[in-house]
Amino acid sequence: MKSSITTVKVNKDLYESFKIQNVKSKFHLQDLVNRAMYLYLNDLEFKDRLYNFIIPVLSEESQVTKLNITGSTR
């Protein structure tokens, strides 16, 4: 499988929680991203869930800009 290197900014608190939770399982961010992209492209329910999902506020810093992931109007 060919790979592409990219850079994304992620919520620090979410990323730290993800790393801590997955230390023993060896499930990496790359695994999550690849699987999520596959599901996004191939599973309409998954895609709709992502479009309508609101990330809960995790810290004071993220309260300044509450992350709200919404889809395009269809």
Backbone torsions as a table, in degrees:
resi	resn	phi	psi	omega
1	MET	NA	130.8	176.1
2	LYS	-77.8	148.3	179.6
3	SER	-119.5	157.2	175.2
4	SER	-127.8	131.4	179.4
5	ILE	-89.1	131.3	179.4
6	THR	-143.0	163.9	178.5
7	THR	-124.1	132.9	175.9
8	VAL	-134.0	149.8	174.5
9	LYS	-94.9	129.5	178.8
10	VAL	-122.8	157.5	177.3
11	ASN	-60.7	124.0	-174.8
12	LYS	-59.4	-45.1	-178.6
13	ASP	-64.0	-42.2	178.1
14	LEU	-63.2	-43.9	-178.1
15	TYR	-64.8	-43.4	178.8
16	GLU	-61.8	-43.5	177.8
17	SER	-62.7	-41.0	178.6
18	PHE	-61.5	-47.1	-179.3
19	LYS	-60.8	-45.9	-178.3
20	ILE	-62.7	-42.9	-177.8
21	GLN	-67.6	-26.0	-172.4
22	ASN	-112.4	14.9	179.9
23	VAL	-60.4	-48.8	-176.2
24	LYS	-76.1	-32.8	-174.9
25	SER	-81.4	-12.6	-178.8
26	LYS	60.5	29.1	176.0
27	PHE	-91.6	112.1	-172.8
28	HIS	-96.2	164.3	177.9
29	LEU	-57.4	-37.9	178.2
30	GLN	-60.2	-40.7	177.1
31	ASP	-60.8	-46.1	-179.4
32	LEU	-62.2	-46.8	-177.4
33	VAL	-63.4	-46.6	-179.8
34	ASN	-60.9	-43.6	-179.5
35	ARG	-69.2	-40.3	179.2
36	ALA	-65.6	-39.3	178.3
37	MET	-65.9	-39.9	178.6
38	TYR	-62.0	-48.4	179.9
39	LEU	-63.1	-40.3	178.9
40	TYR	-58.0	-41.1	-177.9
41	LEU	-79.6	-23.1	-171.0
42	ASN	-120.0	-6.1	-175.9
43	ASP	-130.8	104.9	-176.0
44	LEU	-60.7	-38.0	178.3
45	GLU	-62.2	-44.0	178.9
46	PHE	-61.2	-46.1	179.5
47	LYS	-59.2	-45.7	179.0
48	ASP	-63.5	-40.3	177.6
49	ARG	-59.8	-43.0	179.6
50	LEU	-64.6	-42.8	-179.7
51	TYR	-59.8	-34.4	-173.8
52	ASN	-102.4	7.1	-175.9
53	PHE	-85.7	135.0	175.6
54	ILE	-112.6	123.4	180.0
55	ILE	-76.9	126.3	178.4
56	PRO	-63.8	151.0	178.0
57	VAL	-70.2	129.0	-176.2
58	LEU	-108.2	-20.5	-177.8
59	SER	-152.1	169.3	177.9
60	GLU	-60.2	-39.4	-178.6
61	GLU	-60.5	-43.1	-177.6
62	SER	-76.9	-9.6	176.6
63	GLN	-72.1	-23.0	178.5
64	VAL	-63.0	-44.8	177.5
65	THR	-126.9	97.3	178.5
66	LYS	-71.2	125.7	-177.7
67	LEU	-75.6	120.2	179.0
68	ASN	-126.3	109.2	-178.1
69	ILE	-96.3	113.7	179.8
70	THR	-127.2	154.9	-178.2
71	GLY	-89.0	173.6	176.3
72	SER	-74.5	158.4	178.5
73	THR	-72.9	129.3	-179.4
74	ARG	-121.7	NA	NA
